[in-house]
């Protein structure tokens, strides 16, 4: 085996450290999460993994010296190994009850779906190289679909499931949370932390979202405030400040509706901002 496969950080499971920590959280063996009365895995029927997140976590598991020698073929080989390992872990630990599912998103039509969004584009030489490497990995993965002996789907944005499962999603791109179709429920299973976040905590995946508990996580806010995955660029600071002041004044929650948000902005004589927000919906 090539040394580049060996010299990377893994967790309690033989996969990239960040992905292993997510799985450790799922099975209650994450060192930084106190024991719980029931294992989180009992609350899901499927674990869906973004292939691009596997690429990111594989790259992040190598130190900087080894990472520069990684090839697209090396990474895709590891990616295929990892989804099969995740499948095996779930089959063994849950006696086949919880299914592994990998989705391979292109996001090709993201701009068409989010016409008023400011999407972040790679500009520096380093960013352009990283973007090309990821796209090359996805391209090779698609050519090797016959080697993926696990459930998977090639998607643009919408991730469609069968039989209305309770889904735990492993992704670093929060937009995915808004595009799971035909599901009973969706929760985010975070890489690294192993924490499971339901919709009332998704606001933390907005850019600098830790303190944005007054802002509902939805198609508007991910465009207006930006996201932790670096896909959406936030709108200007002045407008965000007004939005936050209004949210605090009217005590918005994660369940606050579009109509109330727009109505409250109109009450505060912010018709231009109200129009922008309405357009983002």
Beta strands, then each sheet from edge to edge (+ up, - down):
strand 1: 46-50
strand 2: 99-105
strand 3: 151-155
strand 4: 159-160
strand 5: 166-170
strand 6: 180-181
strand 7: 185-189
strand 8: 196-197
sheet 1: 3+ 2+ 1+ 5+ 7+ 8-
sheet 2: 4+ 6+
end
